[in-house]
Amino acid sequence: MLTEYNEMNQTKLLSYCGLNLVKHKKIFDDMTKKGLIQRTEKAWGNKTIVNYKITEKGKQFCKAILEPYEEMFPRKDLDKEKLNN
């Protein structure tokens, strides 16, 4: 997702990916520690907006690992699958 949009706020990213912050925060923390994504915080009134951005290392990881995996094992297109059933 971040490879397509480069940067997203935490709420939008979690919603788009269908993830729960409480359950999946460790994954985001691990990816940040490994340098695949960058986390930034911005004050917005009395709230803090958290943004995630893919790093160059993250882009390289996607090209080297994830893209070949997706090519070898493509995800099923759920809309096409629904039409065929």
N, C-alpha and C positions, 0 to 999 in steps of 0.2 A: 504494500500500500504506500509506504513512504517513498519507494522508488518511483512511483508515479507522480505523487504530489510534492515530494521533497520535504515538506514540513506540514505537520498537523497538530492541532491542540489535542490534549489527552482525551477529552470527552468525545470528540469526533472520531479519533483513531480507535478507541475502544468500542464505540458504537458500530463503526463500519466493520470492524473485525469480529464483532459479536463476543467480545471478551468482557470479563468482570474485573475491575481494578483490584478488589480484595484478593481474588483468586490468582490473578496473573501479574501482579505488580513485581514479583520476583523475576519474572521473565524480562520485563522492561529494565529492571535494575541490572540484571546480568548482561543484557545486550549493551547497556550504557557502560558498564565496567569493562567490557571487551572492546569498546570503541566502535561498535556497529551503528549505534545511534547516539545522538546528543540530546540531552534534556536541558531545557531552559525554563526559567520561571520569570513571569512579568507581573508586576502589581497592577491590578485593575480595580480601583476603589478599595473596598475592604476585602477583596478576593485576590487570589493568586491564580493566574492562568499558566498552566504547564503545557509547553510545546515540546514535540519530539521532531528531530530532523535526522535524516540519514547522513552518515559520514561517508567519506571516500572509501574507507575500509568496508563499510556496509554495502556500498555499491559494488565493490570488487567481490565481496562474498556472494552477493546475489548473482552476479555474472558467472562466477566460477562454480558455485554449488547449486543454488536454487533454480536457475534457468535450465541447466541440463537435467535436473531432477524433474522439473515441470514438463520438459519435452519428453522424457522417458515415461513418466507416469502422469499424464494430463488429468486435471480435475474434470469430473463430469459436469457438463453444462446442465444445471438443474432445470432451466427453462425448456431446453430441448428434450430433456428426459420426461418432463411433465407432459409435453405435447405428444410424445410417442406412447404414453400410457393411457 
